[in-house]
Amino acid sequence: MVGQYAFEIYYWLILISIFGSWFPQFQASRLGLWVAKLVEPYLGLFRRFIPPLGPIDFSPIIALFAFSFIRQYALLGLRQSLIFIGA
């Protein structure tokens, strides 16, 4: 299913962004800027409510848990909807 792959790719982009934040060279690279452009709108939602504790930012971890939850139930809802309409 295409939706499942889209969620999976976005999940990995979030992970790449998290691990890439440890390396300033990655953040300044073309790939790092591209990844940040894609995931920062989502991660920014959590950064507004969960401020960093000194140099440690827990908001991406919470964002990953929320994304996993959303992915699981969004795909489940989509499957049930397709079954309901007989597709």
C-alpha positions in Angstrom: 0.0 0.0 0.0 1.3 3.4 -1.0 0.3 5.1 2.3 2.3 2.6 4.3 5.4 3.4 2.3 4.9 7.1 2.6 4.6 6.8 6.4 7.7 4.6 6.5 9.8 7.0 4.4 8.7 10.0 6.6 9.6 8.0 9.7 13.1 7.4 8.4 13.4 11.1 7.4 12.6 12.0 11.0 15.3 9.6 12.3 17.8 10.9 9.8 17.0 14.4 11.0 17.5 13.4 14.6 20.8 11.7 14.1 21.9 14.3 11.6 21.5 17.0 14.2 24.5 15.5 16.0 26.7 16.5 13.0 26.9 20.1 12.0 28.4 19.1 8.6 25.3 17.1 7.8 23.0 19.9 8.8 24.8 22.3 6.4 24.8 19.8 3.6 22.3 19.8 0.7 20.8 16.6 2.0 20.6 17.8 5.5 18.8 21.0 4.4 16.4 19.0 2.3 15.6 16.6 5.2 15.1 19.6 7.6 12.8 21.3 5.1 10.6 18.2 5.1 10.5 17.3 8.8 10.9 20.6 10.6 7.2 21.6 10.2 6.2 18.4 12.0 9.0 18.6 14.6 8.3 22.3 15.2 4.8 21.4 16.5 6.4 19.5 19.4 9.2 22.0 20.0 6.5 24.6 20.8 5.2 22.6 23.7 8.3 20.7 24.9 11.2 23.1 25.4 14.8 21.7 25.4 16.3 20.9 28.7 19.7 22.5 28.3 21.4 20.9 25.3 19.0 18.0 25.2 15.9 18.2 23.1 13.3 15.5 23.8 10.7 16.8 21.4 11.9 14.7 18.5 11.6 11.5 20.6 8.0 12.5 21.5 7.3 13.3 17.9 8.5 9.9 16.8 6.2 8.2 19.3 3.3 10.3 18.2 4.1 9.6 14.6 4.2 5.9 15.2 0.8 6.1 16.9 -0.7 8.2 14.1 0.8 5.9 11.5 -0.6 2.8 13.1 -4.1 4.1 13.6 -4.3 6.1 10.3 -3.4 3.0 8.3 -5.8 0.9 10.3 -8.6 3.4 9.7 -7.8 3.5 6.0 -7.9 -0.3 5.7 -11.2 -0.4 7.5 -12.6 2.3 5.3 -11.5 0.4 2.2 -13.1 -2.8 3.5 -16.3 -0.9 4.4 -16.7 0.5 0.8 -15.7 -2.8 -0.7 -12.6 -1.7 -2.5 
